[in-house]
Amino acid sequence: MRTYTIVVEPEETGGYLVTVPALPGCFTQGRTLEECRERAAEAIEVHIAGLQADSEPIPEEVGTPQLLTITVAA
């Protein structure tokens, strides 16, 4: 069993974009937060299976990602 943090960001057109910081290239979408969780689990499983098929190492999450807010003049 592995545990990964997912990042869920609202999209302008509705729904959410889901990324997995520890697994670059692993992402999905969902209409609700529950759907995001379900689809993220599926995406992570498929991503890991692809890494295994290619004999690539499976990244472990080193620490929990943190969100920081930065204000800049634009």
HTML snippet that shows the backbone in 3Dmol.js (N, CA, C, O; Angstrom):
<script src="https://3Dmol.org/build/3Dmol-min.js"></script>
<div id="view" style="width:600px;height:400px;position:relative"></div>
<script>
const pdb = `
ATOM      1  N   MET A   1       0.846  -1.178   0.000  1.00  0.00           N
ATOM      2  CA  MET A   1       0.000   0.000   0.000  1.00  0.00           C
ATOM      3  C   MET A   1       0.887   1.236   0.000  1.00  0.00           C
ATOM      4  O   MET A   1       1.906   1.284   0.689  1.00  0.00           O
ATOM      5  N   ARG A   2       0.497   2.211  -0.764  1.00  0.00           N
ATOM      6  CA  ARG A   2       1.208   3.490  -0.835  1.00  0.00           C
ATOM      7  C   ARG A   2       0.212   4.609  -0.613  1.00  0.00           C
ATOM      8  O   ARG A   2      -0.964   4.479  -0.952  1.00  0.00           O
ATOM      9  N   THR A   3       0.676   5.694  -0.051  1.00  0.00           N
ATOM     10  CA  THR A   3      -0.176   6.856   0.169  1.00  0.00           C
ATOM     11  C   THR A   3       0.432   8.041  -0.552  1.00  0.00           C
ATOM     12  O   THR A   3       1.624   8.316  -0.414  1.00  0.00           O
ATOM     13  N   TYR A   4      -0.387   8.744  -1.323  1.00  0.00           N
ATOM     14  CA  TYR A   4       0.049   9.925  -2.050  1.00  0.00           C
ATOM     15  C   TYR A   4      -0.908  11.079  -1.776  1.00  0.00           C
ATOM     16  O   TYR A   4      -2.113  10.882  -1.612  1.00  0.00           O
ATOM     17  N   THR A   5      -0.358  12.264  -1.732  1.00  0.00           N
ATOM     18  CA  THR A   5      -1.163  13.477  -1.610  1.00  0.00           C
ATOM     19  C   THR A   5      -1.625  13.878  -3.001  1.00  0.00           C
ATOM     20  O   THR A   5      -0.853  13.834  -3.959  1.00  0.00           O
ATOM     21  N   ILE A   6      -2.895  14.269  -3.108  1.00  0.00           N
ATOM     22  CA  ILE A   6      -3.400  14.809  -4.372  1.00  0.00           C
ATOM     23  C   ILE A   6      -3.704  16.291  -4.167  1.00  0.00           C
ATOM     24  O   ILE A   6      -4.035  16.730  -3.066  1.00  0.00           O
ATOM     25  N   VAL A   7      -3.581  17.047  -5.256  1.00  0.00           N
ATOM     26  CA  VAL A   7      -3.923  18.469  -5.239  1.00  0.00           C
ATOM     27  C   VAL A   7      -5.159  18.631  -6.117  1.00  0.00           C
ATOM     28  O   VAL A   7      -5.162  18.227  -7.280  1.00  0.00           O
ATOM     29  N   VAL A   8      -6.201  19.219  -5.555  1.00  0.00           N
ATOM     30  CA  VAL A   8      -7.473  19.396  -6.255  1.00  0.00           C
ATOM     31  C   VAL A   8      -7.685  20.895  -6.465  1.00  0.00           C
ATOM     32  O   VAL A   8      -7.816  21.660  -5.508  1.00  0.00           O
ATOM     33  N   GLU A   9      -7.717  21.297  -7.735  1.00  0.00           N
ATOM     34  CA  GLU A   9      -7.878  22.717  -8.066  1.00  0.00           C
ATOM     35  C   GLU A   9      -9.160  22.934  -8.857  1.00  0.00           C
ATOM     36  O   GLU A   9      -9.417  22.208  -9.818  1.00  0.00           O
ATOM     37  N   PRO A  10      -9.975  23.922  -8.470  1.00  0.00           N
ATOM     38  CA  PRO A  10     -11.197  24.194  -9.229  1.00  0.00           C
ATOM     39  C   PRO A  10     -10.850  24.711 -10.626  1.00  0.00           C
ATOM     40  O   PRO A  10      -9.894  25.466 -10.802  1.00  0.00           O
ATOM     41  N   GLU A  11     -11.637  24.297 -11.604  1.00  0.00           N
ATOM     42  CA  GLU A  11     -11.455  24.766 -12.973  1.00  0.00           C
ATOM     43  C   GLU A  11     -12.479  25.857 -13.271  1.00  0.00           C
ATOM     44  O   GLU A  11     -13.580  25.848 -12.720  1.00  0.00           O
ATOM     45  N   GLU A  12     -12.123  26.779 -14.126  1.00  0.00           N
ATOM     46  CA  GLU A  12     -13.007  27.899 -14.456  1.00  0.00           C
ATOM     47  C   GLU A  12     -14.330  27.436 -15.039  1.00  0.00           C
ATOM     48  O   GLU A  12     -15.359  28.079 -14.831  1.00  0.00           O
ATOM     49  N   THR A  13     -14.315  26.340 -15.758  1.00  0.00           N
ATOM     50  CA  THR A  13     -15.526  25.855 -16.424  1.00  0.00           C
ATOM     51  C   THR A  13     -16.333  24.895 -15.551  1.00  0.00           C
ATOM     52  O   THR A  13     -17.334  24.336 -15.998  1.00  0.00           O
ATOM     53  N   GLY A  14     -15.893  24.705 -14.301  1.00  0.00           N
ATOM     54  CA  GLY A  14     -16.566  23.787 -13.389  1.00  0.00           C
ATOM     55  C   GLY A  14     -15.766  22.519 -13.214  1.00  0.00           C
ATOM     56  O   GLY A  14     -14.941  22.174 -14.059  1.00  0.00           O
ATOM     57  N   GLY A  15     -16.001  21.842 -12.146  1.00  0.00           N
ATOM     58  CA  GLY A  15     -15.255  20.627 -11.852  1.00  0.00           C
ATOM     59  C   GLY A  15     -13.881  20.955 -11.306  1.00  0.00           C
ATOM     60  O   GLY A  15     -13.595  22.099 -10.953  1.00  0.00           O
ATOM     61  N   TYR A  16     -13.035  19.942 -11.240  1.00  0.00           N
ATOM     62  CA  TYR A  16     -11.729  20.083 -10.614  1.00  0.00           C
ATOM     63  C   TYR A  16     -10.657  19.360 -11.422  1.00  0.00           C
ATOM     64  O   TYR A  16     -10.924  18.346 -12.067  1.00  0.00           O
ATOM     65  N   LEU A  17      -9.456  19.892 -11.375  1.00  0.00           N
ATOM     66  CA  LEU A  17      -8.270  19.241 -11.918  1.00  0.00           C
ATOM     67  C   LEU A  17      -7.527  18.625 -10.746  1.00  0.00           C
ATOM     68  O   LEU A  17      -7.360  19.268  -9.710  1.00  0.00           O
ATOM     69  N   VAL A  18      -7.079  17.385 -10.898  1.00  0.00           N
ATOM     70  CA  VAL A  18      -6.378  16.667  -9.835  1.00  0.00           C
ATOM     71  C   VAL A  18      -4.970  16.313 -10.315  1.00  0.00           C
ATOM     72  O   VAL A  18      -4.805  15.727 -11.384  1.00  0.00           O
ATOM     73  N   THR A  19      -3.958  16.671  -9.522  1.00  0.00           N
ATOM     74  CA  THR A  19      -2.589  16.290  -9.817  1.00  0.00           C
ATOM     75  C   THR A  19      -2.002  15.560  -8.611  1.00  0.00           C
ATOM     76  O   THR A  19      -2.495  15.671  -7.489  1.00  0.00           O
ATOM     77  N   VAL A  20      -0.943  14.816  -8.879  1.00  0.00           N
ATOM     78  CA  VAL A  20      -0.253  14.059  -7.828  1.00  0.00           C
ATOM     79  C   VAL A  20       1.205  14.527  -7.846  1.00  0.00           C
ATOM     80  O   VAL A  20       1.984  14.069  -8.682  1.00  0.00           O
ATOM     81  N   PRO A  21       1.588  15.436  -6.932  1.00  0.00           N
ATOM     82  CA  PRO A  21       2.935  16.003  -6.973  1.00  0.00           C
ATOM     83  C   PRO A  21       4.061  14.969  -6.970  1.00  0.00           C
ATOM     84  O   PRO A  21       5.078  15.188  -7.628  1.00  0.00           O
ATOM     85  N   ALA A  22       3.920  13.869  -6.267  1.00  0.00           N
ATOM     86  CA  ALA A  22       4.977  12.861  -6.189  1.00  0.00           C
ATOM     87  C   ALA A  22       5.088  12.012  -7.462  1.00  0.00           C
ATOM     88  O   ALA A  22       6.076  11.305  -7.660  1.00  0.00           O
ATOM     89  N   LEU A  23       4.062  12.089  -8.323  1.00  0.00           N
ATOM     90  CA  LEU A  23       4.048  11.300  -9.558  1.00  0.00           C
ATOM     91  C   LEU A  23       3.872  12.231 -10.759  1.00  0.00           C
ATOM     92  O   LEU A  23       2.762  12.371 -11.271  1.00  0.00           O
ATOM     93  N   PRO A  24       4.952  12.867 -11.211  1.00  0.00           N
ATOM     94  CA  PRO A  24       4.839  13.777 -12.349  1.00  0.00           C
ATOM     95  C   PRO A  24       4.149  13.116 -13.545  1.00  0.00           C
ATOM     96  O   PRO A  24       4.479  11.990 -13.919  1.00  0.00           O
ATOM     97  N   GLY A  25       3.205  13.816 -14.127  1.00  0.00           N
ATOM     98  CA  GLY A  25       2.461  13.286 -15.266  1.00  0.00           C
ATOM     99  C   GLY A  25       1.202  12.542 -14.883  1.00  0.00           C
ATOM    100  O   GLY A  25       0.449  12.111 -15.756  1.00  0.00           O
ATOM    101  N   CYS A  26       0.958  12.384 -13.599  1.00  0.00           N
ATOM    102  CA  CYS A  26      -0.244  11.692 -13.133  1.00  0.00           C
ATOM    103  C   CYS A  26      -1.290  12.748 -12.779  1.00  0.00           C
ATOM    104  O   CYS A  26      -1.116  13.520 -11.836  1.00  0.00           O
ATOM    105  N   PHE A  27      -2.366  12.769 -13.541  1.00  0.00           N
ATOM    106  CA  PHE A  27      -3.430  13.748 -13.302  1.00  0.00           C
ATOM    107  C   PHE A  27      -4.760  13.196 -13.781  1.00  0.00           C
ATOM    108  O   PHE A  27      -4.809  12.227 -14.540  1.00  0.00           O
ATOM    109  N   THR A  28      -5.832  13.820 -13.332  1.00  0.00           N
ATOM    110  CA  THR A  28      -7.180  13.438 -13.749  1.00  0.00           C
ATOM    111  C   THR A  28      -8.106  14.616 -13.474  1.00  0.00           C
ATOM    112  O   THR A  28      -7.650  15.693 -13.089  1.00  0.00           O
ATOM    113  N   GLN A  29      -9.395  14.414 -13.672  1.00  0.00           N
ATOM    114  CA  GLN A  29     -10.407  15.448 -13.418  1.00  0.00           C
ATOM    115  C   GLN A  29     -11.608  14.816 -12.743  1.00  0.00           C
ATOM    116  O   GLN A  29     -11.784  13.598 -12.772  1.00  0.00           O
ATOM    117  N   GLY A  30     -12.435  15.660 -12.133  1.00  0.00           N
ATOM    118  CA  GLY A  30     -13.677  15.181 -11.545  1.00  0.00           C
ATOM    119  C   GLY A  30     -14.673  16.314 -11.391  1.00  0.00           C
ATOM    120  O   GLY A  30     -14.292  17.482 -11.306  1.00  0.00           O
ATOM    121  N   ARG A  31     -15.947  15.965 -11.355  1.00  0.00           N
ATOM    122  CA  ARG A  31     -16.996  16.976 -11.182  1.00  0.00           C
ATOM    123  C   ARG A  31     -17.197  17.320  -9.717  1.00  0.00           C
ATOM    124  O   ARG A  31     -17.547  18.451  -9.381  1.00  0.00           O
ATOM    125  N   THR A  32     -16.972  16.332  -8.835  1.00  0.00           N
ATOM    126  CA  THR A  32     -17.143  16.537  -7.397  1.00  0.00           C
ATOM    127  C   THR A  32     -15.860  16.098  -6.689  1.00  0.00           C
ATOM    128  O   THR A  32     -15.011  15.436  -7.286  1.00  0.00           O
ATOM    129  N   LEU A  33     -15.723  16.469  -5.417  1.00  0.00           N
ATOM    130  CA  LEU A  33     -14.544  16.052  -4.670  1.00  0.00           C
ATOM    131  C   LEU A  33     -14.493  14.534  -4.513  1.00  0.00           C
ATOM    132  O   LEU A  33     -13.419  13.937  -4.586  1.00  0.00           O
ATOM    133  N   GLU A  34     -15.637  13.918  -4.300  1.00  0.00           N
ATOM    134  CA  GLU A  34     -15.675  12.457  -4.183  1.00  0.00           C
ATOM    135  C   GLU A  34     -15.241  11.793  -5.489  1.00  0.00           C
ATOM    136  O   GLU A  34     -14.484  10.823  -5.479  1.00  0.00           O
ATOM    137  N   GLU A  35     -15.724  12.317  -6.602  1.00  0.00           N
ATOM    138  CA  GLU A  35     -15.318  11.782  -7.895  1.00  0.00           C
ATOM    139  C   GLU A  35     -13.816  11.993  -8.106  1.00  0.00           C
ATOM    140  O   GLU A  35     -13.151  11.139  -8.692  1.00  0.00           O
ATOM    141  N   CYS A  36     -13.281  13.111  -7.638  1.00  0.00           N
ATOM    142  CA  CYS A  36     -11.842  13.367  -7.729  1.00  0.00           C
ATOM    143  C   CYS A  36     -11.054  12.313  -6.974  1.00  0.00           C
ATOM    144  O   CYS A  36     -10.045  11.817  -7.476  1.00  0.00           O
ATOM    145  N   ARG A  37     -11.496  11.967  -5.787  1.00  0.00           N
ATOM    146  CA  ARG A  37     -10.812  10.930  -4.991  1.00  0.00           C
ATOM    147  C   ARG A  37     -10.821   9.586  -5.727  1.00  0.00           C
ATOM    148  O   ARG A  37      -9.798   8.906  -5.805  1.00  0.00           O
ATOM    149  N   GLU A  38     -11.972   9.214  -6.258  1.00  0.00           N
ATOM    150  CA  GLU A  38     -12.104   7.939  -6.959  1.00  0.00           C
ATOM    151  C   GLU A  38     -11.216   7.905  -8.201  1.00  0.00           C
ATOM    152  O   GLU A  38     -10.493   6.938  -8.440  1.00  0.00           O
ATOM    153  N   ARG A  39     -11.285   8.966  -8.975  1.00  0.00           N
ATOM    154  CA  ARG A  39     -10.497   9.008 -10.211  1.00  0.00           C
ATOM    155  C   ARG A  39      -9.005   9.119  -9.921  1.00  0.00           C
ATOM    156  O   ARG A  39      -8.190   8.582 -10.671  1.00  0.00           O
ATOM    157  N   ALA A  40      -8.638   9.804  -8.850  1.00  0.00           N
ATOM    158  CA  ALA A  40      -7.230   9.911  -8.483  1.00  0.00           C
ATOM    159  C   ALA A  40      -6.677   8.530  -8.135  1.00  0.00           C
ATOM    160  O   ALA A  40      -5.570   8.183  -8.547  1.00  0.00           O
ATOM    161  N   ALA A  41      -7.441   7.745  -7.381  1.00  0.00           N
ATOM    162  CA  ALA A  41      -6.992   6.392  -7.029  1.00  0.00           C
ATOM    163  C   ALA A  41      -6.775   5.560  -8.298  1.00  0.00           C
ATOM    164  O   ALA A  41      -5.786   4.835  -8.408  1.00  0.00           O
ATOM    165  N   GLU A  42      -7.696   5.667  -9.246  1.00  0.00           N
ATOM    166  CA  GLU A  42      -7.564   4.935 -10.506  1.00  0.00           C
ATOM    167  C   GLU A  42      -6.344   5.416 -11.284  1.00  0.00           C
ATOM    168  O   GLU A  42      -5.579   4.604 -11.804  1.00  0.00           O
ATOM    169  N   ALA A  43      -6.158   6.744 -11.366  1.00  0.00           N
ATOM    170  CA  ALA A  43      -5.040   7.309 -12.117  1.00  0.00           C
ATOM    171  C   ALA A  43      -3.702   6.898 -11.507  1.00  0.00           C
ATOM    172  O   ALA A  43      -2.756   6.587 -12.230  1.00  0.00           O
ATOM    173  N   ILE A  44      -3.624   6.896 -10.187  1.00  0.00           N
ATOM    174  CA  ILE A  44      -2.390   6.502  -9.508  1.00  0.00           C
ATOM    175  C   ILE A  44      -2.089   5.032  -9.781  1.00  0.00           C
ATOM    176  O   ILE A  44      -0.944   4.679 -10.066  1.00  0.00           O
ATOM    177  N   GLU A  45      -3.090   4.181  -9.698  1.00  0.00           N
ATOM    178  CA  GLU A  45      -2.888   2.755  -9.965  1.00  0.00           C
ATOM    179  C   GLU A  45      -2.394   2.526 -11.391  1.00  0.00           C
ATOM    180  O   GLU A  45      -1.473   1.738 -11.607  1.00  0.00           O
ATOM    181  N   VAL A  46      -2.994   3.202 -12.356  1.00  0.00           N
ATOM    182  CA  VAL A  46      -2.586   3.055 -13.760  1.00  0.00           C
ATOM    183  C   VAL A  46      -1.174   3.607 -13.958  1.00  0.00           C
ATOM    184  O   VAL A  46      -0.363   3.009 -14.663  1.00  0.00           O
ATOM    185  N   HIS A  47      -0.890   4.734 -13.341  1.00  0.00           N
ATOM    186  CA  HIS A  47       0.433   5.344 -13.465  1.00  0.00           C
ATOM    187  C   HIS A  47       1.508   4.401 -12.909  1.00  0.00           C
ATOM    188  O   HIS A  47       2.536   4.183 -13.550  1.00  0.00           O
ATOM    189  N   ILE A  48       1.271   3.856 -11.738  1.00  0.00           N
ATOM    190  CA  ILE A  48       2.228   2.932 -11.121  1.00  0.00           C
ATOM    191  C   ILE A  48       2.386   1.673 -11.970  1.00  0.00           C
ATOM    192  O   ILE A  48       3.503   1.182 -12.136  1.00  0.00           O
ATOM    193  N   ALA A  49       1.294   1.145 -12.507  1.00  0.00           N
ATOM    194  CA  ALA A  49       1.374  -0.034 -13.374  1.00  0.00           C
ATOM    195  C   ALA A  49       2.241   0.261 -14.598  1.00  0.00           C
ATOM    196  O   ALA A  49       3.008  -0.596 -15.037  1.00  0.00           O
ATOM    197  N   GLY A  50       2.119   1.468 -15.146  1.00  0.00           N
ATOM    198  CA  GLY A  50       2.946   1.860 -16.289  1.00  0.00           C
ATOM    199  C   GLY A  50       4.417   1.932 -15.921  1.00  0.00           C
ATOM    200  O   GLY A  50       5.278   1.493 -16.684  1.00  0.00           O
ATOM    201  N   LEU A  51       4.704   2.490 -14.743  1.00  0.00           N
ATOM    202  CA  LEU A  51       6.091   2.548 -14.287  1.00  0.00           C
ATOM    203  C   LEU A  51       6.660   1.146 -14.107  1.00  0.00           C
ATOM    204  O   LEU A  51       7.797   0.877 -14.493  1.00  0.00           O
ATOM    205  N   GLN A  52       5.863   0.253 -13.518  1.00  0.00           N
ATOM    206  CA  GLN A  52       6.310  -1.129 -13.311  1.00  0.00           C
ATOM    207  C   GLN A  52       6.547  -1.829 -14.646  1.00  0.00           C
ATOM    208  O   GLN A  52       7.529  -2.556 -14.797  1.00  0.00           O
ATOM    209  N   ALA A  53       5.664  -1.618 -15.606  1.00  0.00           N
ATOM    210  CA  ALA A  53       5.801  -2.242 -16.924  1.00  0.00           C
ATOM    211  C   ALA A  53       7.075  -1.775 -17.628  1.00  0.00           C
ATOM    212  O   ALA A  53       7.680  -2.522 -18.396  1.00  0.00           O
ATOM    213  N   ASP A  54       7.473  -0.532 -17.355  1.00  0.00           N
ATOM    214  CA  ASP A  54       8.681   0.023 -17.960  1.00  0.00           C
ATOM    215  C   ASP A  54       9.915  -0.186 -17.083  1.00  0.00           C
ATOM    216  O   ASP A  54      10.988   0.344 -17.373  1.00  0.00           O
ATOM    217  N   SER A  55       9.754  -0.962 -16.009  1.00  0.00           N
ATOM    218  CA  SER A  55      10.848  -1.214 -15.052  1.00  0.00           C
ATOM    219  C   SER A  55      11.429   0.068 -14.468  1.00  0.00           C
ATOM    220  O   SER A  55      12.627   0.151 -14.198  1.00  0.00           O
ATOM    221  N   GLU A  56      10.580   1.056 -14.278  1.00  0.00           N
ATOM    222  CA  GLU A  56      10.970   2.328 -13.683  1.00  0.00           C
ATOM    223  C   GLU A  56      10.719   2.282 -12.181  1.00  0.00           C
ATOM    224  O   GLU A  56       9.826   1.566 -11.728  1.00  0.00           O
ATOM    225  N   PRO A  57      11.489   3.033 -11.406  1.00  0.00           N
ATOM    226  CA  PRO A  57      11.233   3.073  -9.964  1.00  0.00           C
ATOM    227  C   PRO A  57       9.907   3.776  -9.664  1.00  0.00           C
ATOM    228  O   PRO A  57       9.489   4.674 -10.394  1.00  0.00           O
ATOM    229  N   ILE A  58       9.265   3.362  -8.598  1.00  0.00           N
ATOM    230  CA  ILE A  58       8.007   3.981  -8.181  1.00  0.00           C
ATOM    231  C   ILE A  58       8.332   5.009  -7.107  1.00  0.00           C
ATOM    232  O   ILE A  58       8.799   4.648  -6.027  1.00  0.00           O
ATOM    233  N   PRO A  59       8.092   6.287  -7.391  1.00  0.00           N
ATOM    234  CA  PRO A  59       8.418   7.328  -6.415  1.00  0.00           C
ATOM    235  C   PRO A  59       7.596   7.208  -5.136  1.00  0.00           C
ATOM    236  O   PRO A  59       6.409   6.886  -5.167  1.00  0.00           O
ATOM    237  N   GLU A  60       8.244   7.469  -4.037  1.00  0.00           N
ATOM    238  CA  GLU A  60       7.579   7.557  -2.741  1.00  0.00           C
ATOM    239  C   GLU A  60       7.389   9.042  -2.436  1.00  0.00           C
ATOM    240  O   GLU A  60       8.205   9.873  -2.836  1.00  0.00           O
ATOM    241  N   GLU A  61       6.338   9.361  -1.745  1.00  0.00           N
ATOM    242  CA  GLU A  61       6.146  10.740  -1.321  1.00  0.00           C
ATOM    243  C   GLU A  61       7.104  11.012  -0.159  1.00  0.00           C
ATOM    244  O   GLU A  61       7.053  10.327   0.862  1.00  0.00           O
ATOM    245  N   VAL A  62       7.973  12.007  -0.314  1.00  0.00           N
ATOM    246  CA  VAL A  62       9.000  12.303   0.677  1.00  0.00           C
ATOM    247  C   VAL A  62       8.410  13.034   1.876  1.00  0.00           C
ATOM    248  O   VAL A  62       8.791  12.773   3.017  1.00  0.00           O
ATOM    249  N   GLY A  63       7.496  13.932   1.620  1.00  0.00           N
ATOM    250  CA  GLY A  63       6.835  14.690   2.673  1.00  0.00           C
ATOM    251  C   GLY A  63       5.557  15.265   2.105  1.00  0.00           C
ATOM    252  O   GLY A  63       5.360  15.293   0.891  1.00  0.00           O
ATOM    253  N   THR A  64       4.704  15.717   2.976  1.00  0.00           N
ATOM    254  CA  THR A  64       3.442  16.283   2.514  1.00  0.00           C
ATOM    255  C   THR A  64       3.691  17.625   1.839  1.00  0.00           C
ATOM    256  O   THR A  64       4.302  18.506   2.443  1.00  0.00           O
ATOM    257  N   PRO A  65       3.232  17.804   0.598  1.00  0.00           N
ATOM    258  CA  PRO A  65       3.396  19.093  -0.078  1.00  0.00           C
ATOM    259  C   PRO A  65       2.686  20.190   0.702  1.00  0.00           C
ATOM    260  O   PRO A  65       1.670  19.950   1.354  1.00  0.00           O
ATOM    261  N   GLN A  66       3.232  21.390   0.625  1.00  0.00           N
ATOM    262  CA  GLN A  66       2.617  22.516   1.308  1.00  0.00           C
ATOM    263  C   GLN A  66       2.211  23.555   0.284  1.00  0.00           C
ATOM    264  O   GLN A  66       2.903  23.761  -0.713  1.00  0.00           O
ATOM    265  N   LEU A  67       1.092  24.207   0.531  1.00  0.00           N
ATOM    266  CA  LEU A  67       0.632  25.292  -0.321  1.00  0.00           C
ATOM    267  C   LEU A  67       1.016  26.613   0.340  1.00  0.00           C
ATOM    268  O   LEU A  67       0.738  26.837   1.518  1.00  0.00           O
ATOM    269  N   LEU A  68       1.647  27.465  -0.422  1.00  0.00           N
ATOM    270  CA  LEU A  68       2.037  28.776   0.065  1.00  0.00           C
ATOM    271  C   LEU A  68       1.393  29.820  -0.830  1.00  0.00           C
ATOM    272  O   LEU A  68       1.208  29.578  -2.023  1.00  0.00           O
ATOM    273  N   THR A  69       1.054  30.954  -0.288  1.00  0.00           N
ATOM    274  CA  THR A  69       0.478  32.048  -1.064  1.00  0.00           C
ATOM    275  C   THR A  69       1.530  33.147  -1.220  1.00  0.00           C
ATOM    276  O   THR A  69       2.139  33.567  -0.235  1.00  0.00           O
ATOM    277  N   ILE A  70       1.742  33.605  -2.434  1.00  0.00           N
ATOM    278  CA  ILE A  70       2.682  34.665  -2.726  1.00  0.00           C
ATOM    279  C   ILE A  70       1.908  35.791  -3.425  1.00  0.00           C
ATOM    280  O   ILE A  70       1.143  35.528  -4.353  1.00  0.00           O
ATOM    281  N   THR A  71       2.099  37.033  -2.988  1.00  0.00           N
ATOM    282  CA  THR A  71       1.459  38.179  -3.632  1.00  0.00           C
ATOM    283  C   THR A  71       2.526  38.937  -4.429  1.00  0.00           C
ATOM    284  O   THR A  71       3.584  39.274  -3.898  1.00  0.00           O
ATOM    285  N   VAL A  72       2.238  39.201  -5.707  1.00  0.00           N
ATOM    286  CA  VAL A  72       3.163  39.919  -6.552  1.00  0.00           C
ATOM    287  C   VAL A  72       2.430  41.056  -7.271  1.00  0.00           C
ATOM    288  O   VAL A  72       1.219  40.988  -7.480  1.00  0.00           O
ATOM    289  N   ALA A  73       3.162  42.081  -7.641  1.00  0.00           N
ATOM    290  CA  ALA A  73       2.573  43.168  -8.421  1.00  0.00           C
ATOM    291  C   ALA A  73       2.430  42.680  -9.864  1.00  0.00           C
ATOM    292  O   ALA A  73       3.391  42.194 -10.461  1.00  0.00           O
ATOM    293  N   ALA A  74       1.253  42.810 -10.404  1.00  0.00           N
ATOM    294  CA  ALA A  74       1.046  42.352 -11.782  1.00  0.00           C
ATOM    295  C   ALA A  74       0.346  43.417 -12.590  1.00  0.00           C
ATOM    296  O   ALA A  74       0.082  43.218 -13.776  1.00  0.00           O
TER     297      ALA A  74
END
`;
const viewer = $3Dmol.createViewer("view");
viewer.addModel(pdb, "pdb");
viewer.setStyle({}, {cartoon: {color: "spectrum"}});
viewer.zoomTo();
viewer.render();
</script>
